[in-house]
Amino acid sequence: HGNVAEWCQDWYGAYQIAEINNPKGPASGSHKVIRGGCWADGGIYLRSANRGAQKPTDANEYIGFRLVRKKK
């Protein structure tokens, strides 16, 4: 928390009203989900529940990504 916000795979969209474990975003869209906050944000944004949106073409020094490798 606090180094850079993270790009997520899901497209940004409104949450469904029903409670869902690990919800998926819409099948397409114009903005990707951004989670967390970065070093330039205030403390209220430095948490994984913080959710925003950004166009995939608008990368900047405040957003990064996490590599995930599936364990065999």
N, C-alpha and C positions, 0 to 999 in steps of 0.2 A: 504494500500500500504506500503510495506516495512517490514512487520513482517515476513511472509513466502510467497513464491510463492504458487499458488493453483493448485492442481490436478483438471482436468476437466474430464467430462464423455466421451467426444469425443476422438476418435482415431485421431492421427496426420496425416494430409495429406495436399496437396496443395489446396489453395483456388480456387474456380471456377472464371472464368473471369467475368461472369455476376454479377451484384449487387444483393445480397440476404440479406434479413432481418433475423437474427438469423440462420446462416448457420449451418448445421450439418456436422460432419466429416464423413469419410468413415465408412462402416459397420464393418470393422475389420482392424487390423494392429498390429504393434509390439510396438509402442510408443503412450502414451497418451499425450494430450495437457497440458502444464503447462502455467498458466497465471500470470502476475505480476512479482514482484521481491521480494527479501528477504533482511534482514538486512545486509547481506554480499555483496550485489550488489551495483554498482554505481547508482547515481541518475537517469541516463538515462533509467534504467531498471525498476524503481519503478512506473509503470503505468499499468493499466489493459490491454492496447493494446499490451504490451509486450507478445510475444507468443513463446514458445519453446516446446521441446518434451523430454520425459523421459520414459524409460521402466517401466512398473508398478511394476516390481520386484526390481527396484533400488531406493527405498525410502531412504531419508536422512533427516537430521535436517533442511534443507533449504526449504522443501516442506511440505505443509499441505493441508487441504481440508475444505470446508465450508458445513455444514449441511443445507439442505433446506427442509422445511416442507410446503407442499401444504395447503393453507388455505381452509377450508371447507365452 
